Amino acid sequence: MKSATIQLETLTCPSCLQKIEGALKKVEGIDHDSASVSFNTSKVKLNFDEDKVSIEAIEKAITIMGYDIKKTKVK
């Protein structure tokens, strides 16, 4: 398992959290219990199985929802 922190552009409304979390729940390979979106910091933190999903696919799931990504850090 790898962990990722994705810095987004500033989130403007709390419903953004639900949209992003909903999109991430549809992506196979993400540990859904670990996925969290912080409204105050505009960060997404999650764990994922790199054998099942790439960080690029996770980023794409977020950008398709209309949110811009500033940077991503994977450990």
Buried (B, 14 or more C-beta within 10 A) or exposed (E): EEEBBBEBEEBEEEEBBEBBBEBBEEBEBBEEEEBEBEBEEBBBBBBBEEEEBEBEBBBBBBEEEEBEBEEBEEE
